[in-house]
């Protein structure tokens, strides 16, 4: 089970994993967002190699995925060991549904939520993507602007335009609970790192870890240690500037519904 926010690299991860397994299995993929929910039997015709079925865009199954889950479970049982595994990938809402309905899958689930890489972990990966002798100042600029977000980092590296009105708005819309709004509002006002001990939710208490985890999986915040203490910030200055402009346009609600 893989879950993450928009453009967090779910599809890329599935493709890379599948490509690395070609010698031992036959990867089969289905994008549920692009095509109608498929008849799985058409994807799993018998072959010499065992199959791993990669199901991407599983949020398309919501709000009632149960019938599809039963179909998948029956199929894996009927094909005995021909189906080595099913990999379910989707947005945060899909991951939340799946974790709340584990028994409906009929088999054990391993959950892998994606998150933004903290600067320390993102730096060595960025070095591999940059030409030799790239000034350290340029590397730090890319790390700061992207915040380690895969989509922002790739766009900056390739000189692509970042469609902020679409991408950032999609992120903001996904964080619609009062507690999430309160946390994001505080981080936008601060404009920089906020120590976790100073962060408050909408009721004035410390934010639950589950909410911070959700914001990180969505790709809205980044967490690291600042002066030895846990701290969070809005993932990117680009998102921060967009959020301030967006908030100024709508004084009724931090997140426009």
Helices and strands as residue ranges (DSSP letters): E 2-3, H 10-19, E 26-31, H 40-43, E 51-56, G 58-61, H 66-78, G 80-82, E 83-90, H 92-100, G 102-105, E 112-113, H 119-129, H 136-146, H 150-158, H 164-174, H 178-190, E 194-195, G 196-198, H 209-218, E 221-226, E 229-234, H 237-249
